[in-house]
Amino acid sequence: MLPGQRISSIVSQHAIKKAAFFDRDGIINVNHGYVHSIEKFEFMDGIVEVMLHVQSLGYDIVVVTNQSGIARGMYTEDDFMLLNKWMCEQLIEQGIVITQTYFCPHHPSVGDSIYTKDCECRKPKAGMLFQAAKDYDFKLERSIFIGDNRSDMESAIAAKIRSGYWLTSTKDRGKVFTILSQHSNLTTLYQINELRECLHLI
């Protein structure tokens, strides 16, 4: 199986060579914990503005999300894909096109199924980013990543993404951010307290 599961969605008609990668839970929707139903899905404040902004700058929007709830037996791939379809439909009504969604259903230790494995797609590894670059000829060095976990930023660094935007209001993450920044190589990291800060940074 290729790194990451792909879900075909509406694809931009123009071949854009850079991507804005978005984590899902905690970035696109409020992270209530293993969200897998429409009833529990709540869009994050500011996400529509940020997506419209990056889209206007010529980025394709790509979702990359760990979904270990599948490995844990909490919901199925079909449940995830149903919710993803609904999410994309809601965003298209706002003028936002999701080029592709990649998800990792695996976990290296929990569960007891085909999903219990040490894969290459689960963040902090960069398998989903590399797969997107292969599928759409994205130039990762021109692309960006918006996430709310350390693993998102580590994935961005591993893929040599141009810049990563880490949404966090937790003060004790300052040290972690500093350490990551010191070893980020070609990736410039930004720590943001709310999504709309991206409007001035990207």
Secondary structure, 3 states (H helix, E strand, C coil): CCCCEEEECCCCCCCCCCEEEECCECCCECCCCCCCCHHHCCECCCHHHHHHHHHHCCCEEEEEEECHHHHCCCCCHHHHHHHHHHHHHHHHCCCCCEEEEEEECCECCCCCCCCECCCCCCCCCCHHHHHHHHHHCCCHHHCEEEECCHHHHHHHHHCCCCEEEEECCCHHHHHHHHHHHHCCCCCEEEEECCHHHHHHHC
